Amino acid sequence: MKKGISALFSGVTPRRFFGMLIGNMLIGTGSAILRLTVLGTDPFTGMNLGMAGFTGVPFIACQTILNLALFGIQIRFGRDLIGIGTIVNALLLSVFVSGAYSILHFFTGDLTSFPVRLITLIPGLLVIGLGLGLYQDARLGVAPYDAIPLMVCARFPKVPFFACRVALDGAAT
């Protein structure tokens, strides 16, 4: 088993790296589109937006701090799930979400019409789906938030992944 920094780059090829990076950018863009609709986001983004609104700490800082805390748990219990994609996701996804949101909001303003918001939701979901596909297909690490149910299931094999993931997302909501 490789240890240290070299393990982060194990299996990295330019194609996989750029797929992971573009995947994260698309996930961030899709999340930004969902933020524009004001119809909801994924549970982790929603939780971080809520914390940002409650504490006054910027969203980027809230998500990065929480990702780093979860990354600490991942280092302890799920080292095999860590790769360069874990680091990129933990540190840059909130930057991609905020940057895309700022750009999109500049051009669209607040979406007030419900039909427009509903129609805008569809491309947001498609963009996130495409981004997740690219990110996961690269197999360069698991995001700290997404690693939690995987680590719980590895430690407690009788607990189904579905239950772990639903419980995590429910707690984040």
N, C-alpha and C positions, 0 to 999 in steps of 0.2 A: 504494500500500500504506500503510495506517495504521500509525503507529508510536507507541510509548509506551503510557501507561495507557489511552488511548482505544481502542487495539486490543483490550484485554482485554474491553471492553464492546461490541465490534462484534457486531451481530445479537442482542443481549440483549433479550428481551421478558419481561414478568412470567411468562407461561406457560412459556417455555423455562427461565427462571431457577429457578422453583419445581419444574419437572420435574427439572432437574439436582440441585437441593438435596434433594428427596425421594428421588431415585434414590440419591444418596450415603448418605442416612440408611438406606434399605432395604439397600444393599450392606453397610453397617456392621452392621445388625441381623442380616442373613443370616450374615455372618462370625461374629458373636457366637453365633448358634445353632450353627454348625459347631464353634466352640470348645467349646461345652457338650457336644457329642456325643463329643469326644475321638477322632473318627474322621478328623481332618485338615481343613485349610483350604486356601484357594488358596495357591499357592507364595509369593507376596509376603508375605501375612500370616503364613504359617508361618515364613518366614525371619526376619521381624521378631520374632515370638514367641520363636524360638530365640535370636536375638541378645539379646533382653531377658533371657531366662533365663540365658544364659551370662555376660553382663556385669553383670547386676543393675540395668541402666538400665531405667526403665519402658518398656513397650511403646509408649506414645504418643510418647515422646521418640525411641526407636529408629526408628519408622516415619517420623516427621516429619523427622529428620535425614537419613535415607536419601532420602526424597522430595525434600528440598532439594538434596541432592547430584545426584540425577538431574535435577532441574529445571535446575540449572546446565548440565548436558549438553544438555538440551532447549533452553535459551536459545541455546546455541552452534550446535546442529545442526538444531533443529526448531522454530524460532520460529513457523512457520505452524500448528503443532499446539497452541499456547498460547492459552488463553482463560480467562475467569473460572472455568469449571468445573475447569480445571487447578489453579488456586490453591485452590479449595474442596476438591478431592479431596486435594491434597498436604498441606494443613494441618488438615483437619477429619475425614477418614475415620477416622483412628486414634482420634479423640475419640468418633466415633459407635460404633465397634467396642467400645471400652472401656466407654462409658456403657451401651450396650445389654447387654453381657455382665454388668456389675455388677447391673443391674436384673433380668435374666433369672435369673442365678445366685442372687440373693436369693430369688426365688420358687421355683426348682426345686431348688436345692442341686446337689450332684454327681449326675450321672446315672450310676448304676452298672450297671443292667441293660442288657445288650447289645441286646435287642429294643427297649427304649425308646429307646436311643441311635440305633439304626438308623431307627426310625420318626421320630424328631426330625430326622434328617438331611434327610428329604424336604422339609419346609417350609423348612428353611434354604436348600436349593438353589433352591427356587421363589422365595423372597424375594430372594435374590441375583440370580437371573435377571430378575425384575421390576425391581429396582433398576438393573441394568446396562442394561436396555432404556430406562428413563426417562433415565438419565444420557447414554447414547449418542445417543438420539433428540433430545435438546436441542442437540447439536452445539455446545457451548460450550467446547470444549477437550478435550484428551486427557490423561489422568493421566500423570505422569512415567514410571512403570514401564511403562505400556502404550505409551508413545511410543518406547521403545527399539527394538523390532523394526521399527516404522514408519520410524524414522530410518535404521536399518541397511539396510533394503530400498530406501529412497530413494537411499542412497549406493552401494549395490551391487545394481542392478536385476536381475541374474541370480540372486540368492539369493531363493528363495521365502519369502514371509511365514511360511508354516507352519514352515519350518526355523528361522527367526529366533525365532519365538515359543516353539517347543519348546525350543530351546537356552537361551533366557532363563529359562523356567520350570524347566528341568532344573538350571540353575546356581543358581537360588534355592532349590531343594528340598534 
